[in-house]
Amino acid sequence: MQPDTRPRRAWRKQATAVGKRVREGRPGTSGGSAGDQEVLDLVAEPYDSVAESERRLTDLQRVFATREDDRAVFLAVYARTTEAVAARIERDEFEDPDWVADYLVAFANRYRQAAHDYERGDLAAVADPWQLAFDSAAAPDSLVIQDALLGVNAHINYDLAFALADVGIEADRTAKLEDHRAVTDVLRTIVDDIQDLLAEAYAPGLEHVDESMGRADERLAIFTIDECRSSAWRNAVGLCSRFRVRRWVARRVTHATATGAAYLLLSTRASDTVHETLEAVEDGEQATDR
């Protein structure tokens, strides 16, 4: 009996399509936001401390949630993450807590700037992974898990390398790498919290998925976070290189990785049946009821 090669062929076809879309350049767009003044007020000025980052991210999430703007989904995840890392800074549990604080603020400002540019409609200034994430959140049929993962992808696979380069990793790089890994450890501890948060606030069906998969989904999430953050560190090393070609390669790899991952996350839209089934799962309905 010959092995079934259809899944492999389908994966190759999908990967080829994603690669083509990344090479084509700027993605299409729904046109950006109309420019809500309350949102703009929260993202116009740079954050200058961990406490301010935490407070304004939380305020922005509440504004989005009140407006039923699905950008609130990622921000709920991000605000919880920032809170957890900030608590560990307060407990002085890093090798260099001042550097981690600067890192956290620089990272938050990367998101803030992308949100600001998108809200103003300055799409040329918005990185492709963020444009894809924000446009998806603006779509009427966006999936909660897509909104969360597209934001996580843009922020970790794209923003993180640049944020690390912004704050600098050259002085005592070994200690900084240990603190970078310690932040990853914090994220491992809140995977369950984030799943519960998304299920309670946005997609009740995710609770059943979590229960049915046991610890498998948590292990997959932790593995993915580890790999993405390790890749971001390697790209940050490249961005800080004294060699121009290495910096160029790091920028290209960072862009291609994050943009390609975004297109893969959006691939459910290619099939109405798949997309509607996932909607039913998130809503806690039986797919056969739709």
C-alpha positions in Angstrom: 0.0 0.0 0.0 1.4 3.3 -1.1 1.5 6.1 1.5 -0.9 9.0 1.1 1.1 11.9 -0.2 -1.8 14.3 -0.5 -1.1 16.2 2.8 2.5 16.6 1.7 1.5 18.0 -1.7 -1.1 20.3 -0.1 1.6 21.6 2.3 4.1 22.2 -0.5 1.4 24.0 -2.5 0.5 26.2 0.5 4.2 27.0 1.2 4.7 27.9 -2.4 1.7 30.2 -2.4 2.9 31.9 0.8 6.4 32.4 -0.6 5.0 34.0 -3.7 2.8 36.4 -1.6 5.8 37.4 0.5 7.9 38.1 -2.6 5.1 40.2 -4.2 5.7 43.0 -1.6 3.1 45.0 0.2 -0.1 43.2 1.0 -3.5 44.5 -0.1 -5.4 46.3 2.6 -8.9 47.2 3.8 -7.7 50.8 3.9 -6.6 51.3 7.5 -8.5 52.9 10.3 -10.6 56.1 10.1 -8.6 57.5 13.0 -10.3 57.4 16.4 -9.1 60.3 18.5 -9.3 58.4 21.8 -7.2 55.6 20.3 -4.7 58.1 18.8 -4.3 59.8 22.2 -3.3 56.5 23.7 -0.7 55.7 21.1 0.6 59.1 20.0 3.3 59.6 22.7 6.1 57.1 23.4 5.9 55.0 26.6 8.8 56.0 28.9 8.4 53.4 31.7 7.2 49.9 32.3 4.3 51.2 34.5 3.2 53.6 31.8 3.4 50.9 29.1 1.3 48.6 31.2 -1.3 51.2 32.0 -1.7 52.6 28.5 -1.8 49.1 26.9 -4.5 48.1 29.3 -6.4 51.4 28.6 -6.1 50.8 24.9 -7.4 47.3 25.2 -10.4 48.5 27.1 -11.1 51.1 24.4 -10.9 48.5 21.7 -13.1 46.1 23.6 -15.8 48.9 24.2 -15.8 49.5 20.4 -16.0 45.8 19.7 -12.7 46.3 17.8 -11.0 42.9 17.5 -7.6 44.4 18.0 -8.6 44.0 21.6 -7.9 40.3 21.4 -4.2 40.6 20.9 -4.0 43.4 23.4 -5.6 41.3 26.1 -2.8 38.8 25.5 -0.1 41.4 25.4 -1.3 43.4 28.4 -1.3 40.2 30.5 2.2 39.3 29.3 3.5 42.8 30.1 2.0 42.6 33.6 3.7 39.2 34.2 7.1 40.4 33.1 6.7 43.7 35.0 6.0 41.7 38.2 9.2 39.8 37.8 11.1 43.0 37.3 9.6 44.3 40.5 10.8 41.2 42.4 14.3 41.8 41.0 14.5 38.4 39.4 16.6 39.3 36.4 20.4 39.6 36.0 19.9 43.2 34.8 16.4 44.4 35.6 17.1 47.9 34.3 18.0 46.4 30.9 14.9 44.2 30.9 12.8 47.2 31.8 14.2 49.1 28.8 13.7 46.1 26.6 10.0 45.8 27.7 9.4 49.5 27.0 11.2 49.4 23.6 9.1 46.3 22.7 5.9 48.0 23.7 6.8 51.1 21.7 7.2 49.0 18.6 3.5 47.9 19.0 2.5 51.4 19.9 4.1 52.9 16.8 2.5 50.3 14.5 -0.9 51.0 16.0 -0.4 54.7 15.7 0.5 54.6 12.0 -2.3 52.3 11.2 -4.8 54.4 13.1 -3.7 57.5 11.2 -4.0 55.6 7.9 -0.2 55.9 7.2 -0.1 52.4 5.8 3.3 52.9 4.1 4.8 53.1 7.6 3.2 49.9 8.9 5.2 46.7 8.6 3.5 44.0 6.5 2.9 41.6 9.5 1.2 44.3 11.4 -0.9 45.4 8.4 -2.1 41.8 7.9 -2.9 41.5 11.6 -4.8 44.8 11.9 -6.7 44.2 8.6 -7.7 40.8 9.7 -9.0 42.2 13.0 -11.1 44.7 11.0 -12.7 42.0 9.0 -16.2 41.0 10.1 -15.5 37.3 10.1 -12.1 37.3 11.8 -11.4 34.4 14.1 -10.3 35.0 17.7 -7.4 32.6 17.5 -6.3 34.3 14.3 -6.4 37.8 15.9 -4.4 36.6 18.8 -1.8 34.7 16.8 -1.4 37.3 14.1 -0.6 39.8 16.8 1.8 37.5 18.6 3.5 36.7 15.3 3.9 40.4 14.3 5.2 41.3 17.8 7.6 38.4 18.4 8.6 37.3 14.9 8.9 40.9 13.7 9.1 43.5 16.5 11.2 41.7 19.0 14.5 41.5 17.0 14.3 45.3 16.4 13.4 46.0 20.0 16.4 44.1 21.2 18.6 45.9 18.7 17.1 49.2 19.9 18.1 48.6 23.5 21.4 47.0 22.6 22.7 43.5 23.3 26.4 43.9 22.7 27.6 44.8 26.3 27.7 41.6 28.4 25.7 39.7 25.8 25.7 36.4 27.7 23.9 38.0 30.7 21.4 39.7 28.4 20.7 36.4 26.6 20.0 34.8 30.0 17.5 37.6 30.8 16.0 37.2 27.4 15.5 33.5 28.2 14.1 34.3 31.6 11.4 36.4 30.0 10.6 33.4 27.9 10.3 31.4 31.1 7.7 34.0 32.3 5.7 33.5 29.2 5.7 29.7 29.7 4.0 30.2 33.1 1.0 32.2 31.7 0.0 30.1 28.7 -2.9 28.6 30.7 -4.0 32.1 31.9 -4.0 33.4 28.3 -6.1 30.5 27.1 -8.6 31.0 29.9 -8.7 34.7 29.2 -9.5 34.2 25.5 -12.1 31.6 26.2 -13.8 33.7 28.9 -13.8 37.0 27.0 -14.0 36.1 23.3 -14.3 32.4 22.3 -16.0 30.1 24.8 -15.4 27.1 22.6 -11.7 27.3 23.2 -12.3 26.0 26.7 -13.6 22.7 25.2 -10.6 22.5 22.8 -8.2 23.1 25.7 -9.9 20.3 27.8 -10.0 17.8 24.9 -6.3 18.3 24.0 -5.0 17.9 27.6 -1.5 19.4 27.8 -0.8 19.0 24.1 -1.9 22.5 23.2 0.1 24.1 26.0 3.2 22.1 25.0 2.8 23.3 21.4 2.4 26.9 22.5 5.4 26.8 24.7 7.5 25.1 22.0 6.4 27.8 19.4 7.2 30.7 21.8 10.6 29.2 22.6 11.5 28.8 18.9 10.2 32.3 17.9 12.0 34.1 20.7 15.2 32.2 20.0 14.9 33.2 16.3 14.3 36.8 17.3 17.5 36.8 19.4 19.5 35.4 16.5 18.1 38.1 14.2 18.9 40.8 16.7 22.5 39.6 16.8 22.5 40.0 13.0 20.9 43.5 13.2 23.7 44.6 15.6 26.5 43.3 13.4 29.2 45.7 12.2 28.8 44.1 8.7 26.2 45.7 6.5 25.4 42.6 4.6 24.7 40.7 7.8 22.3 43.5 9.0 20.6 43.4 5.6 20.1 39.6 5.8 18.7 39.9 9.3 16.2 42.5 8.3 15.1 40.4 5.3 14.9 37.2 7.3 12.8 38.9 10.0 10.4 40.4 7.5 10.0 37.2 5.4 9.6 35.0 8.5 6.9 37.2 10.1 5.1 38.0 6.9 5.1 34.3 5.7 3.7 33.2 9.1 1.0 35.8 8.9 -0.2 34.5 5.5 -0.2 30.9 6.8 -2.3 32.0 9.7 -4.7 33.7 7.3 -4.9 30.6 5.0 -8.2 29.4 6.6 -9.9 32.2 4.5 -9.1 30.2 1.4 -11.8 27.8 2.3 -15.3 28.9 3.5 -15.9 25.4 5.0 -12.7 25.5 7.1 -13.3 29.1 8.2 -16.9 28.5 9.2 -16.0 25.3 11.0 -13.4 27.1 13.1 -15.9 29.9 13.8 -18.3 27.3 15.1 -15.6 25.7 17.3 -14.7 29.1 18.8 -18.4 29.9 19.5 -18.8 26.5 21.2 -21.2 25.2 18.6 -21.2 22.0 16.7 -20.0 22.4 13.2 -22.9 20.4 11.9 -25.3 23.0 13.3 -24.1 25.6 10.8 
